[in-house]
Amino acid sequence: SLSDHESILKINDYPILLEFISKNNLPVICRTSIDEYSHPMNVLRFAQQHPNIRVCAAHAARFQSAFFSGIDKSFPENLYFDISPFINNCRRHAMYGDIIDLPYTDPFASLVSLIDRYGTHVLFATDSPCTYSGKMTTSHCEKRITYKDEISLFNKLSEDYRKLIAHDNPIRYLFG
């Protein structure tokens, strides 16, 4: 997992690491955000540069238009994106800037739309399925979205879609 904001940009500086990842058939997951260092476009470029390495853009690639436009033009077979925490990302969509057109007020319709379009590259539960806000202490933590919320959304999907994003795709992503 590359969760440091700059790690996807710096990984090419470490050919021994790339060789290890490739030689051992390991997948890479990258945290995405909308800053220049962890922008999903960096993950897309990495996937294009390294077609032998499976890579995942976490957090639904923050719904970034450039990322999904790049996918539409030439979808690298080694590129995946996870959807967790999906409900929270839908609620926070307005802060992500230039994003794809989805019915964000209806997370279920948004999820179905993504699976309809990018099905074989969507992953469920590759990141924390609950999101916290507020001051986190041992005595207090305000939960916004829980695991139960995410599972309820997942369970609304058809059996085929659930199997695709929680079984078939993760197996391909993890093991090639």
Secondary structure, 3 states (H helix, E strand, C coil): CECCCCHHHHHHHCHHHHHHHHHCCCCEEECCCCCCCCCHHHHHHHHHHCCCCCEEECHHHHHEHHHHHHHHHCCCCCEEEECCCHHHHHHCHHHHCCECCCCCCCHHHHHHHHHHHHHHHEECCCCCCCEEECCCCCCCCEEEECHHHHHHHHHHCCHHHHHHHHHHHHHHHHHC
